[in-house]
Amino acid sequence: MTWTEVTEAEYTAALECLPPAVRLRYGFLLGEPETRVFGRPVYAAYLHVGGRYYAGSRSMSAQEFRTLNVAELQLPEHGNV
């Protein structure tokens, strides 16, 4: 999984388009599943960490998102947002 920096407006638009499937202090999963993997729904993932906003490169399950260790993620240092 890689994370791409997005603007606050892009993050907010995704957050407001549907109620989130999962919302935690560090981000959310978009409210509509994109598909299913091994029978489990997976969703577009967004993070808000250190005042910056990110979108995931692939969909995640709710369980996977809840167990993210944000401190260990390889987030880009600077983006062209």
Secondary structure by P-SEA (a helix, b strand, c coil): cbbbbbcaaaaaaaaacccccccccccccccccccccccbbbbbbbbbcccbbbbbcccccaaaaaacccccccccccccc
